């Protein structure tokens, strides 16, 4: 059992950079990835990159889209396979999540990583959209934002639903892109209130800004 207080969420820069180079090469050659707005991501401090989620390609697209600092991803704990799987997931700084349990341990690890000034990618909808449309966010993302006092950079991914939708067995050579918006600052969330009753408002603001990036606002 992982101790959220003492466990370190830390990427090995050599492994992380090598992995993102491989993903970047694949996404450039096969999906002609396009990236815009990465300059909006703060160079220091805890940052949550919050984007829509429609495909298993999305984490790779986020990681390739911003390579200034390691991006730590929440991933279901079943992906930690004996051998290489365990080693790789740990060395790229992934955070294990027990799906369907409201995993408090994972939330504590995420808050801790953000408080330590790391970058964490989250998909506020919680799971892949079955039809590619934006859905409402889980309130847990609002709790993480408040407890960590992090900045949130909204992002919108295009093309990954066509390239690799839920249930697909292979990746189509469809163009994909990611656009990053301007950060939502801690004071923007504080203006909506604090405490449990504000979590849903925080989550709704994030989805509103993701929709704004989609529309080019």
Secondary structure, DSSP 8 states (H G I E B T S, - for coil): ---TTT------HHHHHHHHHHHHHHHHHHH--EEE-GGGS-SSS-EEEEE---STTHHHHHHHH--SS-EEEEEEGGG--TTHHHHHHHHTT-EEE-TTTT-HHHHHHHHHHHHTT-EEEE-TTSS--SSS------THHHHHHHHHT-EEEEEEEESHHHHS-TT-SS------EEEEEEEE-HHHHHTT--SGGGHHHHHHHHHHHHHHHHHT-
